Amino acid sequence: MSRRSVEDYLKTVYDLSKNGEAVTTTQISKALNVAPASVTEMLKKLADNNYIEYSPYHGTNLTSDGRRIAEKMARKHRLLERFLHDILKIDNMKVHSQACDMEHALSDDAEESLCRFLKHPDSCPDDGKTIPPCDLKIGSCEECMKLHSQGLEEVGKHNQNLISISNLREGQKGKIAFIRGGHNVLQRLLDMGLTPGTKICVVRVAPLGGPVELLVRSSKLALGKGIASKVFVDTEEEN
C-alpha cells in the first residue's frame, strides 16, 4: 500500500461518513472511480493495519488511528482549497482536483503556516465543509498566533480526535480542548465560562439547526450552531 493510497481511502471514508454511519464499498468505489473488487481488496488491507473496521455486509468505519490520518488529510485539503480559491483565484471547477494533488505533499509545518496565513478559516469554499482543527496542544487560534509571534512553536501535539460541540449527540460529554476563531469569539465564549479544560454535557440538540443546550458546572446554557461549531472537545476524556 502506498502512503497516498492509504490517505486517499481514509479521507474518502471520512468525507462519506455521516453521523457515524458505516460507508459502503459501492460509495467508496464511486467516489474514487475504482472497481468494487479493488476497493474490497484495499479495505481488507486497511483493516489489517487497524485503520478501519470493515465488514463486507455492514460497511466501513474509521478506527481512532484511521480517523486521525483522515482528519489530517481533510484539513490539508480544505485549507488548500481556501488558498487556491481565496488567494490564487483559481477557477472553482479546478480547485478540488488541484487540492487533491497538493494535499499529499503539504508538510505539517506548511499546513500550520498556511492556516495562520489564511487567518484560521473554519470551512472550505465550495461546499462549506468544516475544516478539522489542528493537532497542536493549544487552546485557541489566538494562542497559536501569540506563540508564533514569540517564536515559540514547539508546543507538542495531541493524539485525541476532537469533535465540535455542534456535532455531539444528546447525552455526550467531553472536555473543551480547542476554540477556533479570533479574539471576539474567544472572549464571548470565555465570558460564558467555556474555557479550555471545561467539562460539558449536551442536554438537548434542537432540530433544524437550532441551538445546542449544554450543562456546564451545574448550569445550563444554549449555544447557537454557529458558535458551537467553533468549540472542539475531547470526548475520550469522558469514556
Wavefront OBJ file of the C-alpha trace (Angstrom):
o trace
v 0.000 0.000 0.000
v 1.369 3.393 -0.926
v 1.006 6.233 1.556
v -1.046 8.198 -0.965
v -3.493 5.318 -1.449
v -3.940 4.921 2.296
v -4.559 8.640 2.711
v -6.981 8.772 -0.233
v -9.074 5.867 1.044
v -9.198 7.066 4.636
v -10.123 10.617 3.624
v -12.827 9.255 1.328
v -14.363 7.222 4.162
v -14.160 10.316 6.385
v -15.878 12.505 3.774
v -18.634 9.960 3.079
v -19.425 9.050 6.667
v -22.389 10.873 8.195
v -23.351 10.719 11.866
v -21.080 7.743 12.429
v -22.836 5.595 9.811
v -20.785 2.932 8.043
v -19.685 3.665 4.471
v -20.416 1.068 1.797
v -17.973 -0.341 -0.722
v -20.174 0.988 -3.517
v -19.956 4.528 -2.149
v -16.166 4.351 -1.973
v -15.971 2.804 -5.446
v -17.982 5.650 -6.968
v -16.106 8.355 -5.079
v -12.667 7.096 -6.105
v -13.711 5.740 -9.518
v -12.171 2.370 -8.633
v -13.633 -1.082 -9.326
v -15.534 -2.560 -6.328
v -13.268 -5.624 -6.255
v -10.178 -3.407 -5.945
v -11.871 -1.384 -3.213
v -12.672 -4.554 -1.258
v -9.061 -5.697 -1.502
v -7.783 -2.351 -0.243
v -10.301 -2.229 2.615
v -9.104 -5.603 3.848
v -5.518 -4.299 3.927
v -6.567 -1.173 5.776
v -8.444 -3.294 8.308
v -5.360 -5.496 8.795
v -3.404 -2.341 9.641
v -6.075 -1.160 12.118
v -7.037 1.907 10.084
v -10.658 0.830 9.619
v -13.275 -1.608 10.893
v -14.549 -3.447 7.848
v -17.380 -5.906 7.298
v -18.462 -6.983 3.778
v -22.129 -6.691 4.740
v -22.056 -3.812 7.216
v -19.640 -1.359 5.618
v -16.600 0.539 6.822
v -15.879 2.749 9.825
v -12.642 4.502 10.716
v -10.705 3.434 13.791
v -9.153 6.098 16.018
v -5.850 5.745 14.129
v -7.575 5.901 10.763
v -9.634 8.915 11.716
v -6.532 10.787 12.842
v -4.928 10.361 9.411
v -8.189 11.107 7.595
v -8.784 14.319 9.529
v -5.233 15.460 8.868
v -5.692 14.944 5.126
v -9.133 16.561 5.121
v -7.677 19.554 6.951
v -4.831 19.945 4.447
v -7.205 19.535 1.506
v -9.704 22.110 2.736
v -7.018 24.633 3.685
v -5.550 24.254 0.205
v -8.980 24.804 -1.318
v -9.251 28.080 0.605
v -5.775 29.132 -0.552
v -6.434 28.256 -4.195
v -9.842 29.922 -4.154
v -9.232 32.985 -1.969
v -5.610 33.879 -2.713
v -4.756 32.461 -6.131
v -8.283 32.950 -7.535
v -8.228 29.556 -9.254
v -11.385 28.643 -11.151
v -13.906 26.903 -8.881
v -14.083 23.908 -11.201
v -10.357 23.247 -10.715
v -9.950 23.946 -7.009
v -10.933 20.486 -5.713
v -8.795 18.463 -8.148
v -5.738 20.661 -7.611
v -6.119 20.424 -3.828
v -6.279 16.626 -4.185
v -2.928 16.658 -5.986
v -1.267 19.001 -3.491
v -2.527 17.658 -0.153
v -0.167 14.678 -0.053
v 2.934 16.857 -0.466
v 1.969 19.503 2.102
v 4.063 19.035 5.241
v 2.608 19.500 8.713
v 4.726 22.630 9.222
v 3.492 24.090 5.936
v -0.088 23.232 6.914
v 0.253 25.145 10.193
v 1.787 28.152 8.432
v -0.901 28.086 5.765
v -3.624 28.119 8.419
v -2.086 31.183 10.096
v -1.646 32.919 6.725
v -5.317 32.350 5.923
v -6.296 33.583 9.421
v -7.630 30.248 10.627
v -10.576 29.609 8.264
v -13.289 27.272 9.512
v -14.790 25.945 6.266
v -13.820 25.204 2.664
v -15.123 27.469 -0.125
v -17.042 25.017 -2.295
v -19.461 23.068 -0.112
v -18.831 24.729 3.254
v -17.445 21.587 4.916
v -15.805 22.244 8.257
v -12.011 22.345 8.288
v -10.901 19.980 11.082
v -8.947 21.645 13.908
v -5.170 21.409 14.088
v -3.471 18.865 16.342
v -1.274 21.335 18.212
v -1.531 21.401 22.007
v -3.030 24.871 22.112
v -6.334 26.131 23.439
v -7.253 28.610 20.702
v -6.268 30.210 17.398
v -5.365 33.374 19.314
v -2.911 31.396 21.424
v -1.402 29.963 18.230
v -0.797 33.429 16.788
v 0.700 34.674 20.047
v 3.085 31.736 20.381
v 4.139 32.059 16.756
v 4.849 35.791 17.138
v 7.056 34.953 20.122
v 8.905 32.292 18.162
v 7.645 29.525 20.463
v 6.441 26.871 18.044
v 7.403 23.648 19.852
v 4.131 23.150 21.685
v 3.655 19.433 21.045
v 0.694 17.654 19.520
v -2.307 15.891 20.994
v -3.426 12.416 19.976
v -7.154 12.810 20.531
v -9.729 13.071 17.792
v -11.550 16.294 18.621
v -15.177 16.907 17.695
v -17.102 20.179 17.623
v -19.956 20.680 20.072
v -22.282 21.161 17.084
v -21.632 17.529 16.100
v -22.207 15.991 19.529
v -25.320 13.967 20.289
v -27.619 14.414 23.260
v -26.065 12.893 26.360
v -22.496 13.055 25.056
v -19.859 14.514 27.352
v -16.462 15.990 26.734
v -13.753 18.398 27.818
v -13.122 21.545 25.807
v -9.738 21.279 24.126
v -9.708 23.946 21.422
v -11.584 27.098 20.422
v -11.400 28.323 16.833
v -11.715 31.995 15.943
v -10.367 35.429 16.735
v -10.382 37.489 19.906
v -14.094 38.358 19.807
v -15.174 34.717 19.511
v -12.778 33.659 22.241
v -13.866 36.429 24.609
v -17.543 35.670 24.073
v -17.012 32.028 24.987
v -14.782 32.868 27.940
v -17.498 35.157 29.277
v -19.883 32.183 29.136
v -17.460 30.047 31.130
v -16.451 27.921 28.155
v -12.685 27.745 28.532
v -10.213 25.020 27.519
v -10.394 22.283 30.119
v -14.060 22.883 30.956
v -16.243 19.759 31.087
v -19.548 19.901 29.237
v -22.543 17.632 28.638
v -25.030 18.015 25.796
v -28.538 18.179 27.237
v -30.523 18.869 24.087
v -29.898 19.424 20.378
v -32.673 21.486 18.819
v -33.886 20.315 15.382
v -33.418 22.190 12.103
v -30.117 23.771 13.047
v -31.358 25.167 16.343
v -29.191 25.794 19.419
v -27.335 23.198 21.454
v -28.183 23.176 25.164
v -25.250 22.353 27.450
v -24.758 21.539 31.094
v -21.673 23.399 32.337
v -20.712 23.418 36.018
v -24.297 22.565 37.044
v -25.704 25.408 34.928
v -27.469 25.207 31.574
v -26.643 27.433 28.632
v -27.568 27.441 24.952
v -25.138 27.857 22.071
v -26.170 28.681 18.526
v -24.979 26.197 15.919
v -22.510 28.719 14.505
v -20.635 29.343 17.736
v -20.970 25.683 18.802
v -19.099 24.655 15.644
v -16.072 26.652 16.842
v -15.694 24.775 20.144
v -13.970 21.383 19.971
v -13.972 18.798 22.739
v -12.136 15.629 23.574
v -14.840 13.038 24.202
v -12.267 10.382 25.123
v -11.716 12.141 28.449
v -15.228 11.148 29.452
v -15.221 7.481 28.408
l 1 2 3 4 5 6 7 8 9 10 11 12 13 14 15 16 17 18 19 20 21 22 23 24 25 26 27 28 29 30 31 32 33 34 35 36 37 38 39 40 41 42 43 44 45 46 47 48 49 50 51 52 53 54 55 56 57 58 59 60 61 62 63 64 65 66 67 68 69 70 71 72 73 74 75 76 77 78 79 80 81 82 83 84 85 86 87 88 89 90 91 92 93 94 95 96 97 98 99 100 101 102 103 104 105 106 107 108 109 110 111 112 113 114 115 116 117 118 119 120 121 122 123 124 125 126 127 128 129 130 131 132 133 134 135 136 137 138 139 140 141 142 143 144 145 146 147 148 149 150 151 152 153 154 155 156 157 158 159 160 161 162 163 164 165 166 167 168 169 170 171 172 173 174 175 176 177 178 179 180 181 182 183 184 185 186 187 188 189 190 191 192 193 194 195 196 197 198 199 200 201 202 203 204 205 206 207 208 209 210 211 212 213 214 215 216 217 218 219 220 221 222 223 224 225 226 227 228 229 230 231 232 233 234 235 236 237 238 239
